[in-house]
Amino acid sequence: MDAIDDADKAVAKFQQMALANQLARAMQNTHLPSRTHCRECGDPIPKARQEEIKGCQYCTPCQAEQE
């Protein structure tokens, strides 16, 4: 094994941990009602997003920043 293989493994492990953290955070919010306005910026959250993503708390741009 060389340094590149080690780096590839480290990146894969980091990505796996990040995904697990995102899933855990998403599952925490499913019991909450979806917000009508973003928790971060206060912009309205589209009705379709509120219905599709149960417990959504952020608009799409702010959610992307959270991730």
N, C-alpha and C positions, 0 to 999 in steps of 0.2 A: 504494500500500500504506500502511496505517496501523498504528498501534501494536498494535491487536488482531490484525491479520493476522500481524505479526511475533511476537507472543506465541504465537499458535496454532502457527506453524511451529516455534518453540522448544520448545513442549510436545511436539509430535509427534516431533521429533528426540530429545528426552530419553527419551520412552517407547520409541522404537525402539532406542536404545542400551541402556536398561535391560533390554529383552527379549533383546537379543543377549547381554548379560552373563549373564542367567539361563540361557539356553540353553547357553552355554559352560560354566557351572558344573555344570549338570545332566549334560552330556556327560562331564565329568571323573570323575564318580562312577560311571558305568555299569560300569566294570571292577571296582569294589569290590563285595564281598558286602554285601547289605543288613544293617544292624545290627538286633539284637533289642531294643536299648534306645537311646533318643535320646542323641545325642552332647552335646546341650546340657543337658537337664534330667534325663536318666536314666530317664524313664518308659518303659514297654514300648511298642514299636512294634507295632501290630496285624499279624498274619500276612498279612492281605489286602494291606495297604500294602507290606509287604516284598516280596511277590510281584509286585504291580502296578508298583511303582516300583523298578526294578533299581538297586541301589546306594544305596538311601535311607539317610540318616544321621540324620535328624531326625523327630520326631513331627510331626503336622500343625500344631499351634499354633506350635512352634518354627520349622518350615519357613516358615510365613507371616511370622514376624518376620524371617527371613533375607532374604526377598524384598522 
